[in-house]
Amino acid sequence: MKRIIRICVVIISIAYSCKEGKPLNDAKENNTIVTETNIESQKDKLQVFFDAIIKNDAQITLYYQDGEVLKTIAGNAVKGKPSKTQRVSFVFPQKIIPNGFYLRFDAANTINLEKIVLNMNDDRIIIKDSAFFEYFKYNKTTLKVSENLLTLTQPDTLKTSESLVSRITNRYSKYM
């Protein structure tokens, strides 16, 4: 009799815990809830994001060339967190493959870039380490690579090189 009661209690406990479980579609990353709706709305849109340790508050803006026209994607105000990696994301308008883009860092700051990722429909280009020097041009920033991080120490603009523009066009034109 005790055995039957224990089995019933276990079954009821399992059934109750399954009922209150979190839905499998909800995921939390960097304080952003990713849902199927968010994923579906990003389909056929080129996304650029980078992971970085940003020491002080900064305004980061992405400019891109669409034909001969320079356009802007609204800047991200980023709160400085000197000991935590943050993800900064930008999404291009639907079916746009830029002829180049610029990342503008407006504040005097120390930014340790771990990687820059371009993504469309789960097809990714990951840029890190010495590939930064191959794929980006820079103005006045003192750039250093150490411990797999690119360190920016002054306000500056990272501009895509011709080789990255060609790679983006070749890689993502199949989605247009």
Secondary structure, 3 states (H helix, E strand, C coil): CHHHHHHHHHHHHHHHHHHCCCCCCCEEECCEEECHHHHHHCCCCCEEEEEEEECCCEEEEEEEEECCEEEEEEEEEECCCCCCEEEEEEECCCCCCCCCEEEEECCCCCEEEEEEEEEECCEEEEECCCHHHHHEEECCCCEEEECCEEEECCCEEEEECHHHHHHHHHHHHHHC
